Amino acid sequence: MTEPFSPQPPTAPPVCPRHPDQISYVRCQRCSRPTCPTCQRQAAVGVQCVDCVAEGRKTVRQGRTVFGGTVTDGRPTLTFGIIGVTVAFFVLQMAMPPGKVSYLLGFSPVVGDVEPWRFFTAALVHSANFMHIGFNMYALYILGQFLEPALGRARFMALYLLGALGGSVMILLLATPDSRSWNTLTVGASGAVFALFGTLFVVQRRLGGSNRGLLILLGINAAIPFIVPNISWQGHLGGFLTGLAAGAVLAFLVKKPEIGKAADFSRHWWGLGAIAVVLVVLAVAKYAIV
């Protein structure tokens, strides 16, 4: 006697958890879930889903440069961004009445006391001379291609801002209320750019590289303010000294790693913060005694 045949109920085809409308017979090598072509990522063996790839990245130690920067593709994206913003302000200057933007954002000791943001905003505006912004942005482009990937974007941005602040503070420190410089507006990113020069000098020494070409370039730029009128050598000096200090922090203030562990770069932020505090204290002290 034969038993009647009872067919098995049909099973639903496997679908991707992230895209339920996509049928997939390919499974992730880690979690064995179906994964559609959109969610598939090539692995050493087979494929993995995007969720497993993201989870795996959490356990992988992120690469760091010798100065603590996150390893990137090497493109100075932040440098291009700073150049773009600065050029946009220059275009705005050209579109506005002459001197209007400089009057609102430029720095002078007499206004820095009541409008302290000018210590930084002066780096966004330049004189109407195309050579002024052209030289600064070209120097920023050259220096940024090396320093930004080496230091990381966050440290590079902090260095640039500290340089702008340091340049303005030096202008303040070397001015007196009865001098012309106390009321003269200063504009330009030279202080921030010279901070990059100063840091590059220290970084090159840290890496064992030659600074001969850099010293020649610095010598030329140091002479320009005494040849070409209306250039603030005080801002250049302040930015450069700030860059030297920041470079020493970034190059040498690193906690040596224990065996099997990565180096600790957290001291960088304490050091850069200390430089910022010193600059602010110097500015406050100067205003207090004049």
Buried (B, 14 or more C-beta within 10 A) or exposed (E): EEEEEEEEEEEEEBBBBBBEEBEBEBBBBBBEBBBBEEBBBEBEEEBBBBBBBEEEEEEEEEEBBBBBBEEBEEEBEBBBEBBEEBEEBBEEBEEEEEBEBBBEBBBBBBBBBEBBEBBBBBBBBBBEEEEBBEBBBEBBBBBBBBBBBBBBBBBBBBBBBBBBBBBBBBBBBBBEEEEEBBEBBBBBBBBBBBBBBBBBBBBBBBEEEEBEEBEEBBEEBBEEBEEEEEBBBBBBBBBBBBBBBBBBBBBEBBEEEEEEEEEEBEBBBEBBEEBBEBBBEBBEEBBEEE
